[in-house]
Amino acid sequence: MVTDTVIEMDEMQALLAGARERGFVSAASLRAAIEETELSGEQARDLFSHLEEHAVEIVDSDDANAELQASPQAPAASTATACGL
């Protein structure tokens, strides 16, 4: 399964672990990780599915900073389109 390959990539481990712990990931961090690992379109879709399955929201960087200061457990609503994909 492609999702297993994506979530098992060393480059994605820290990003995914932090995202699951906080409940959100910044769009900028996600975009950078996708570009760095050169994910295919299918792999990126699988990554977004994984995030959705684990209730991880994608937030703008400014939203992420505000959320961390206010409450690290309350993510702001956003969509995968925030990543420009």
N, C-alpha and C positions, 0 to 999 in steps of 0.2 A: 504494500500500500504506500502511495507517495507521501501521505501525511506523516507516517512514521519516519520516513527519510528526512523530511523537512524539520520535524521537531527534534530529531536526534542529531542534527547538524551541530557541531561544536559552536559555531558562530551564533547559533540561535538560542542555545541553552540559557545563557544569562538573561537575555532579553525576555524569553518566555517565562522563566522562573520569576523574575521581578514582576512581570505583567500579571501572572496568576496570583502572586502574593498581594499586589496592590489592587487588582481588579481593573486596571487600565494600563494602557501603553500610549506614549505620545506618537502622533502621526509621523513626526520627524524621525524618531528612533526607529519606528517600523519601516519607514521608507528607506532609511540608511541601511538597515539590516538586509532588506530585500535586494537593494542594489549591490551591496557588498558580497552577498552570497550568490548573486546572479541567478535568482530563482526564475524558473519558467512561469508562464501565465498559470498553468495548471498547479504548480507548486505554490504559487502565491494564493490562489483560490483555496487550496488545502490549508494553508497557514491561516487564512481568514476564518475558515470553518473551524479550525482548532481553537482559535481565539473565541469565537462565538460559543462553541461547546463548553468552554471554561468560563463563560460570562465575563470575558475581558473586553472592556470598552476601548475604542480608539478615540483619543482626545487630541485637540490642538495642543501644542507645547505650552502656550499660555494657560490653557485650561488645566493641564497637568500640574503646572507649578502652583496654581491657585488651589487645586484639590489637595496637593501634598501639604500645603500650609494650613488649610481648613480642616481636612479630615482624610487621612490616607485610605480610608475604607469606603469613601463615597465617590465613585467615578462620575464624570460628566458624560452626558449622552453624546454620541457621535456615530459616524458610519465609516465604512471602509473607504468611501470616496474622499475622506479627509486626507488620505495618503496619496491622492492623485492617480490612483490605479483604475 
